[in-house]
Amino acid sequence: MGDGRVTVGLLVRLIAWCTGSRAAAVLGAAVFALSPDVVYLQATAMTEPLLMVLTVGAVWALVRALQDPAPGRVRLAGWLMASGW
């Protein structure tokens, strides 16, 4: 269940940064978290929740790296994406 909380937290940060709206971020994360497919995947012992958190984390890191292309940020995005696959 911890993966879901991390994914939702990253989605809130990502959507808030992209839109500038905290309400849109909370609404977007709530739509994700309350999706029946996501609820099902969180309740079963599979690796999909880990894939979701690594993918959302990679997108978040990539967006941050595009904003400020420090080598560490680009490397973090690459490592998160590679870890998910």
C-alpha positions, 0 to 999 in steps of 0.5 A: 500500500505504500507504493500507492501513497508515494505514487499519489504524492508524486502525482500531486507534485507533478500536476501542481508543478505543471498546472500551477493549481493545487486543486487540479493536482488533488483532483487528478491524484484522487481520480488516479487513486480512486480508479477501480483498476488502481485499487485492485492492483494495490490490493493484490500482491503484484509488481504493478504498484512498484512499476507505477511509482517508478514510472511516475517518479521518472516522469517527475524527475524528467520534468524537473530535469527539463526545467533545470538540466543538472546532470544529477536530475537527468541521471535520476530520471534515467535510473528511475525509468530503467528500474521500472522496466 
